[in-house]
Amino acid sequence: MKSLSKIVRYLLDRPSRQFDTQAQGHAVKQTLAASLRDNFEHIQGTFGGSTDVVMQEMTINDTHPHTIGVIYIHGMVSPQAVQNLILDSIPSDPGPFSLQTLKNAMTALGKVQEITDLPSLCRAILSGSTVILPDGWALGLAANTQGGEHRSVEEPSSQSVVRGPREGFTEQINTNTALIRRKIKDPNLWLETMTIGRITQTEVALMYINGIVNDKLVEEARIRLGRIDIDGILESGNIEELIQDETYTPFPTLYNSERPDVIASGLMEGRIAILVDGTPFVLMAPALFTQFYQSAEDYYQRADFATLLRILRYVCFFISLLAPALYIAITTFHQELLPSSLLFSLAAQREGIPFPAFVEALLMETTFEILREAGVRLPKTVGQAVSIVGALVIGQAAVEAGLVSPAMVIVVAITAISNFVIPSFNMGISIRILRFLLMLFGATFGLFGITVGLIGIVQHLCSIRSFGVPYMSPMAPFISEDQKDTIIRLPQWGLLTRPRFISQKNIYRQNKDRPEKPERRKP
């Protein structure tokens, strides 16, 4: 009976709830009034009397006076632009006041938008525009006066290079799109803008090169971005979680960068870029596994040096992933694999250690992860010092106290340093997660457990896709033509085509009829 009464009460209350929703929707779509005072009252009520919303009345045209209202948000506009709009763009024509004359005068500052409803007016001023409401007309004119304090273009902190451009993205989406257009001066570089977030109203831009990008990839990106319905988008990571192919995977399936040259290079390969207002990190898709082990500097140095660095990164990948697990497995189950002298040395070091090798490694790895996280959260002036001193003091004290062996300290240190060699921070986190899993397999089943774990990781990597593209391509599936820029990098004259799985049209990035390498000139 209680459940039946609840259902009846819900059905009785349902029409009133629908009526309230419709009433709220009607209030949101309220059109502007002809009276300037009424519009000011509606705007003041919408913003709750916020003190940073500036609303001023002023009279123009001395011969035929007319009242207008100027509305903007303090701190989001350029004071000089507002002053030019009020003083220079509004004419003192001796003739009668004309709305078209006002609009023509405002056009000097750029495109002028006509506004007829309250939500559009709110979006305009929240975007940094200044709205002029003439008394007697039920519309407003918005001019772009965006300004305020923001960070200037600086060198990227997360992807630094020895040789290459020093400019990085900022939190202003217009600045970021301009930085990319400075790299790619082609009208086929197209930009689509949309607003995502019911409350934040965040501007999100989709950028690609028409004629190179796969049209299905662009359409898929539009669909995934279009179905996002959320209160707010504060960073590109929010977009990444909502549009990625795989959720339950430690590996990142979208690439992010704060370097304009990296994004421009990806666009020229046929990828798409997703820019989010308020963050310097731009997303790029599709993302491949090999892409996370490539650096922008690889294409600014000689090919042989870039190839050597890439091989070094893959070696560091395996060291960071397998070193603690192999140490645990060999010292616990497979001592016969070690030379006798090394085995006696390790046995002497472990004499008196109260913990097995797995607990010893787990203790040291956890301690190092704590120190690394503390170094990130502490102020820059003391963070690095605390991390270095903490690692040295704790490592030395742990060895002297007999809690861990010196060999384990060396293994953990080499593992941590190898993890820092990987250019992508997201991929480094994935390796740190899998390292603990392989340590458990090595402590339980030895080398057999590590082998099973590696097979599972490879199978998982081969099953992942990024916007429909196999994550392990061009290695699985194997594409011989794309091996020129995977582990090794050929010279620039050898990079003739774009990646086949990413771009199926306009695949040649150089003249295909020219010789494979430049001819030698005899002196």
MARKOL-74406 format. One record per residue (C-alpha): x, y negated, z negated. Coordinates in steps of 0.25 Angstrom, whole numbers, plus 5000, padded with zeros to 4 digits. Example, Ala and Ser with C-alpha at 12.3 -4.5 7.8 and 13.67 -1.06 7.14 Angstrom:
504950184969505550044971
END
This chain:
500050005000501149904997501849935011500449915017500249785010501649735015501349765029499949695028500649575022501749575033500649575044499949465038501149375036501749415050500849305058501249195049502749235050502649235065501949095065503149045056504149095066503349035078503248905070504748905067505048935082504148815085504848725076506248765082505748735096505248595092505348495102505948355100504948245097504848105104505048035091506548015086506148015072505348145073506548215080507548165069506548225058506548355065508048365067508248325052507348425048507948535057509348505051508848495037509348345036510748395038511648265036512648305048511448285058511648145062510348075068510347935072509447835078509947725087509347625096509847605111509547515122509447365116508447315127507547435125507847495112507647645110507947745099508747865100509247975090510648025090510848165083512048245081512748325070513948255063515248335065514848415077514948295087516048205092515848065085516448005098515448075107514248035099514747895099514947895114513547955115512847845107513647725111514047755125513047855131511847775127511647655136511047525132510247505145509447385145508347465152507247555145507747675138507847795147508047935142508847965156509747845153510047905140510348035145511247985157512047905147512248025138512748105150514048035149514448125137514048255145512848345147511548295140510548395135509048365134508448415121506948435119506848525106507448525092508248655093508948605105509248475098509848545086510648635095511248515102511648445090512148565083513048585095513748455094512848365103512248235100510748225103510048095106508548085104507847965111506647915103505347945111505848065119505648205115507048245119508548225116509848215123511048295118512448255122513648345118514448275108515148395102516348365093516748375078517948445072518448575078519748645079520648615091521348715100522448785093523348905095522649035092522949095078522549245081523149265095524449185095525449205106526949175109526649135123525349085128524348975126524148915112522748875113521548945106520048935105519348845095518048855088517348765099516748845111516848735121518348725118518548875120517848875133518648755138519948835133519548955142519248865154520548805153521148935155520148975166519848865176518848945184517348905186517049055185517349045170515849045166515349015152514049055146513548995133512549045123512049015109512049125099511649125084510249075079510848985069512348955073511948935088513348975092513848945106514349065113514949065127515249185136516349155146516849235158517349225172516349245183516849335194517849405185516949455173516049575175514549515175514049635167515049595156514449455156513049505156513349595144513949485136512749395139511849505134512649535121512749385118511349365121510749465111511449405099510449355090511149315077511049195067512449145069513749165077514949105070516149175077516449265089516549385080515049375078514849385093515849495094515049585084513749565091514249595106515249695104515049835110515549915098515249885084515750005076517149995081518449935075518949885088518549755094517749755107517849605109519149525111519249395104520349285106520549145103521449125115520949055127521949125136521549265131520049235134520449175148521249305151520049395147519049315155519949325168519949475166518449475166518049475151517049375145517349285133516349245122516549115115515849075102515848935097516448925083517649025085518949025092518849175095518249205109517749345112518149425125517449545131517649655135518849685125519749805128520649875118521949835125521549695125521749685110523149725112523449615122523949475119523849345127525349335126525449465135525049395147526049275144527249355142528049455152527249585155528349675149528349595136526849595136526849745138527849775127526949695117525749765121526449905119526949845105525449815102524949955105526050015097525749925085524249965087524650115085525550075073524449995066523450105068524250225065525450195057524850215043523950335047525250405053526050375041524950435032524750555041526250595043526650575028525450655023525250765033526350765044527650745036528350845046528250735057529250645049530750665049531350725037532050595032530850505034529950605027530950615015530950465015529450445015529250555004530250484995529450354997528150414994528650484982527950424970526850364979525450394972524650384984524550464997524950405010523550365014523250295001524550225002524350175016522950135013523350055001524449985009523549955021522449905012523449815005523949755018522549735024522249655011523449575013523149545027521749505024522249415013523249345022522149315032521249255021522249175013522649035018523749035029524748975020524749085010524149205018525349245026526249235014525249315005525149425015526649445017527049435002525849524998526249635008527649625004527449624989526349724989527049824998528349814990527649824977526849944982528050014986528849984973527550024965527550164972526150144978526650154992527850195000528750105008528450175021526950155019527250005017528050005030526950075038525849975033526749855037527049915051525549935053525149795048526249735057525749815069524349775067524749625068525349655082523949675088523449545095522049565091521649545077520349625079521049745085522049745073520849755063520349875071521749945069521749915054520349985053520750105061522150115053521450155040520550255047521750325053522450315040521350395034521350495046522850515044522750535029521650645031522150725043523550675047523950655061522750735066521750635059522550515065522350575079520850595077520750455073521550405085520650485094519450425088519950285089520250315104518850375107518250255100519050155108518650225121517150215117517150065114516749965125516849815126515749755134515649885141517149895144517850015138518749965127519950055130519950015145520850015153521450135145520150215143519650215154521050205160521150105171522550105177522449965184522149895170523349955164524149845169523749755157523449855146524649905138525649855148525449725155525949705169526449575174525449475179525649515193525149655189523849605182523149615196521749655191520849625180520349745170519449835178518449865166518249715163518149655177517649725189517649605199518749515203519749615197520949545203521549435195522749415205522949425220522849575223523549555237524849505231526049595227526049665214527249585209527949455213529049475223530449455219531149335226532549355230533549245226
END
